[in-house]
Amino acid sequence: MSTAVTKPSTLQQLSLIAEREIRARLRSKTFLVSTGIIVAIVLAVIVLPALFADSSQTKVAAFGPSATAALERNPGLEQVTASSAAEAEALVRSKDVSAAVIDDAAVPAGFKLVTLSEIDSNLTLSLSVQPEVVVLEPVLDNYWLAYIVAIGFGAIFMASAMTFGGSIATSVVEEKQTRIVEILLTTVSARTLLFGKVVGNTLLAFGQIAIVGAAAGIALSLTNQGELLAAVGAPILWFVLFFTLGFVLLASMFAALAALVSRAEDVQSAIAPVTYLLMVPYVMVIIAFNKPDILSIMSYVPFSAPVGMPMRLFLGQADLWEPLLSLAILIVSAIVIVSIGAKIYENSLLKTGGRVKLTEALRNA
Amino acid sequence: MTTLKVDGIAKRFGERTVLNNITFTVPGGRLTGFVGGNGAGKTTTMRIILGVLEADAGQVFLDDTRLVGGNRGRFGYMPEERGLYPKMRVLEQLVYLARLHGLSAAAATRNATALVERLGLGERKDEDIEKLSLGNQQRVQIAASLVHDPEVLVLDEPFSGLDPMAVNVVVDVLRERAAQGVPVLFSSHQLDVVERLCDDVVIIAGGEIRAAGPREELRSRFAGERIAITLAGDAGWLRSEPGVTVVEFEGDHALVELDGITPDALLRTALDRGGVVAFTPHRPHLAEIFQEVVR
């Protein structure tokens, strides 16, 4: 034949395989739908509270130096200066202000609080002189925020890893079941095929996480939650980095386990061990986000580091060298697990019929 | 011209020997039919040729090069169990496979488009494979084995599931490839198809090669002493004729074997009995040779 055929390089084949994986996933809509859902949830969590938060400050009229000083200690209250006690009371009656604070030398506080019809206990509390509070064993400053961030990292990690882990597993079994793998293996090595799949799905997972991270960042800045963005921004970037590397490790486990079976019906049970493993970081971070000891262990274990380390960074519990060390551990374990995964994959790919035993798949071919 | 040689292949699955000393040659430029019953070892042999399965003994050579490991990139292979990506479009899939074999994007597209047109799938080229009928999926499968301009073709049951028109198209395509010097090995259990198409035949039974060689040579070799006779009248008297064994009989036609009587003598008797329409030495069809060698 006239066609020039050169032996294709491994890199060319790998990128062709990765490209096919990406195209196939984009076409199947799973990626688009799952990304859409995750983005929608993240946006809802960030935007809705901001919309419903009562941003208008309570207006309080003030007359006299003690009253003015008391209000100035409360930045949440908007001060309306009255020129007399009577004017302050009039503002309350006309409902221009919620309450008035008027100097009264006869009472210990030096001022009195005037409301229209009900005692406003919040206002009363905020104007009261409070003792200095010392907490000997503090929980977090910002318990609920930390809780939401923990759920966020945990849930996105689990959802994305399962989506793309599941799709790489399905793709492996599809090739085995249809036997196209027999055609592919005449020209591609099993390793190239595996790495192409891992690269393709990792890029997709990275894309999804990056989109979610960017959406969270944009939503925070648009809703004037700049302070929160400053606190979460860097941990989100670390999360994307950790997740992407962590996914390489997970993807090769998914692929290796899927290669043990030959039918689509058996995929779920084959990948169940990794699926359970994925739930651990999610559950752990929710239980232990306020327990620094457990969290710091999590932040070094390769499977849970993508969740644990960003969480610690968010809480300000980790020095800068810590994520770097954890990243190094993650990379080394990824290399080890990917090479074990490749061996299992290589040894099982052409064995159809019953489920291949793991011990058999690990034996030298 | 390339030659594919299978030399002393043996394979056991557990206690069961499925292939024993399989040796045959697939010369370039010819179509070689590989026939055998179910479980005879056709697919196992082909998978070993492709390196998809490892042999316990024996070697496969392409000319003088021994094939080891994954160097089957210049092979075109159609596995027994049809396999393509169900959710990938016809043309896209063929281009992908061609590029994986090292063709440039342009050459891959050119080859894939030409094959799709040739095999009558032009209108379906942008449909997902799973939406095609089984016959059309089969055509895509054949295209997939050819799209990278392979130097050797190994096709497991390429004609099963094809209508007669499609069989003819595929045969033409395979002949063209053979004419370019490519050795073409295809298996089939449709002996009439093999007889019509192939130049060489390899017959396998019970994991052993029972006969191999050019089709016409085999037919002559197995011709034996049989004579096909068509008489002007009823041929029933042949049954009681001494020295004649009737193998087949139908009205005025009979297939006979002679023992202790010459063809001349029988022909004379027949002429005396009322006229002969045809009297020819019988060259067996592949089906008959097959019956005989696998026994």
Chai-1 contact restraints between the chains, C-beta under 6 A:
chainA,res_idxA,chainB,res_idxB,connection_type,confidence,min_distance_angstrom,max_distance_angstrom,comment,restraint_id
A,M1,B,D149,contact,1.0,0.0,6.0,A-B,restraint_1
A,T3,B,A107,contact,1.0,0.0,6.0,A-B,restraint_2
A,T3,B,D149,contact,1.0,0.0,6.0,A-B,restraint_3
A,V5,B,G102,contact,1.0,0.0,6.0,A-B,restraint_4
A,T6,B,G102,contact,1.0,0.0,6.0,A-B,restraint_5
A,K7,B,G102,contact,1.0,0.0,6.0,A-B,restraint_6
A,P8,B,G102,contact,1.0,0.0,6.0,A-B,restraint_7
A,Q13,B,L100,contact,1.0,0.0,6.0,A-B,restraint_8
A,L16,B,R99,contact,1.0,0.0,6.0,A-B,restraint_9
A,L16,B,L100,contact,1.0,0.0,6.0,A-B,restraint_10
A,R20,B,Y96,contact,1.0,0.0,6.0,A-B,restraint_11
A,T178,B,G83,contact,1.0,0.0,6.0,A-B,restraint_12
A,R179,B,P79,contact,1.0,0.0,6.0,A-B,restraint_13
A,R179,B,E81,contact,1.0,0.0,6.0,A-B,restraint_14
A,R179,B,G83,contact,1.0,0.0,6.0,A-B,restraint_15
A,I180,B,G83,contact,1.0,0.0,6.0,A-B,restraint_16
A,I180,B,L84,contact,1.0,0.0,6.0,A-B,restraint_17
A,E182,B,V52,contact,1.0,0.0,6.0,A-B,restraint_18
A,E182,B,P79,contact,1.0,0.0,6.0,A-B,restraint_19
A,I183,B,Y77,contact,1.0,0.0,6.0,A-B,restraint_20
A,T186,B,L50,contact,1.0,0.0,6.0,A-B,restraint_21
A,T186,B,R72,contact,1.0,0.0,6.0,A-B,restraint_22
A,T186,B,F75,contact,1.0,0.0,6.0,A-B,restraint_23
A,T186,B,Y77,contact,1.0,0.0,6.0,A-B,restraint_24
A,T187,B,G73,contact,1.0,0.0,6.0,A-B,restraint_25
A,T187,B,L100,contact,1.0,0.0,6.0,A-B,restraint_26
A,T187,B,H101,contact,1.0,0.0,6.0,A-B,restraint_27
A,V188,B,L100,contact,1.0,0.0,6.0,A-B,restraint_28
A,S189,B,G70,contact,1.0,0.0,6.0,A-B,restraint_29
A,L350,B,V52,contact,1.0,0.0,6.0,A-B,restraint_30
